[in-house]
Amino acid sequence: MDVTCPDQKASIRDDRLTAYDRTDDRRRIGNRVHTVGEDFAAEAPLLRPLPPDRFETGRLLTPRVDRYARVMVRQSTYSMPARFIGHQLRVLLRADELVVFDRRREIAARPLDGEGFNYRRVGSLSRDGNACADDRGGAVGSGQYPHPRHPCLSRARHQH
């Protein structure tokens, strides 16, 4: 079980990204004379600032909920509430979260942890019977699912 706090994970991720940036700055494309970092240093003064108004950076997808109450988003399967079987939902896929909408109403949201699991739960099934609370005090059926190896879930597996 991972005991690293989110702040430590963010710090580790930032350190890795900084290392990748340094490596990429030294890279040469083809037979060019200048490195990527040297070209960027020459072009940086010509870049304009970002616009002041916020804009959505996520990708909007429209998957259909299959007969098993699941949607496929970028090779990952997420379960949905059973009442949406057969419906086409709007999914906003951001770098760090997945948000699901039925028309304009948000029905589920889930942070993406990037740990490589393929089957995720986003919403709760009405007959799924999970009343287990996660570490944040939310119920498993609330759309805030704990990690698949969470002790509460492993207890439930051993009971059945």
N, C-alpha and C positions, 0 to 999 in steps of 0.2 A: 504494500500500500504506500502510495506517494505521500510523504509528509512535508513536502516543500510548500511553503506558503506562496500565494500569488505574487507578492512583491519580489520574492527570491526568483521565481520563474521569470518574471519580467526582466529582472536584472540579468539573469543568465541569457535570456533571449536577446537583450540589448547588446551584451558582450559578444555574442555570436554574430549578430548582424554587423557590428563594428569590425570584427575580424574579417567577415566576408567582404565588406566594403573596401577594406585595405587591400585585400587580395585582388579584388576586381579593379581597383585603381591602378595596379601594376600590370594589368593584363594588356596585351596588344592584340588588335583585331587584324587578322591576316598579316600582310607585310607592311603595315603602316609604320611610319617613323615614330609617331607619338603614342604614348600609352592612353588608356581610357581616362585616367585621372588627369593627365596633361590636357587632353582635349576638353574635358569638363571644366577645368580651371580657365581655359580660354573662352568657353561659351557662357560660363556662369554670369558674368556682368551683363550679358545680353538678355537674360531671362527676366520676364516680367513677374511681379508678385502674384500670388494666388488671389482670386477674387474674394472680397470680404464676406459675401453671403455664403452660407453653408450649402453644400450639394451632396447628394447621395453617391457614395462610392461603391455600394453593393450592387450585385447583379440580380435582376428581377427574373424569376423563372415561374412557369405555370405548370407544375406537374399535376397529374390526375391521381387521386387516391384509389389504390387498387382494392380488390375484393377482400384483402386481408388487412385493410385499414393502414396501408403503408404508402409512402411516397419515396421515389428515388430522386436524390439530388446529388449530382456529380459523383456517381458510383457509391454513394452512401444511402442506406435505407433508414427512414425515420417512421415511427409509428404515429398515427394520428388518432383522434377520437373516432370511434366507430360511426358516429352519425354523419361523417363526411365521406363515407365510401361512395365512390362514383363521382364525386365532385371534383372540379378542377379548382385548385387553390393557388393563391399567389404566394411565392416564397421569395423573401429577400435574403440573399446569401451575402453576408459581409465577411470580412477577414476573421472576425472573432466571434460571430454569432449567426444564428439562423432564426429568422422571424417569419412566421406563417400567418397569412391573412385569409379570411373568408370575406370576399368583397372588400370592404374598407375596415372591417373589424379584425383586430389582432387576436388570433386564437391560441397561439403558442410561440414561445421564444426559448432558445436553448443556446448557451455559450458553447462555442466550438473549442475543444481542448487540444485538437491535433494529435491525439495519441494513437490514431490509426484503427480504432474500432469501426466496424462496418455497420453494425445495427444499433441504432440510437432510438431512444424514446423522446418524443417532443411533447406530446399531449397525453392526456390520460384516457384510457378506455373506461367506459362507465361500468363495465362488469369485471374489471381486472382485479379488484379486491386488494390493491396495495394501499395500506394505511400506514406505512412505515415512514417515519420522519427522517429527513436527511440532516447533515451537519448544520445547515443554516436554519433549521427549525421548520422548514417547509415540508409539506407532505409530498410523498413520491408522486401522487396523482395530481399535484398542482402544476406540473409542467417543469419543475425544477428537480430533475432526476439526479440522484447521486451517481458517483462513479460505478461502473458495472461490478467492480470488486468490493464495493462498499460493504462493511460488516452486516448491515441491516439486510441487504439483499442476500448475502451468503447464508444468514440464519434462515431466511425464508426458503431458500433452495433446499437446505438440509431438513426442514420440517416437512417438505412435500416429497 
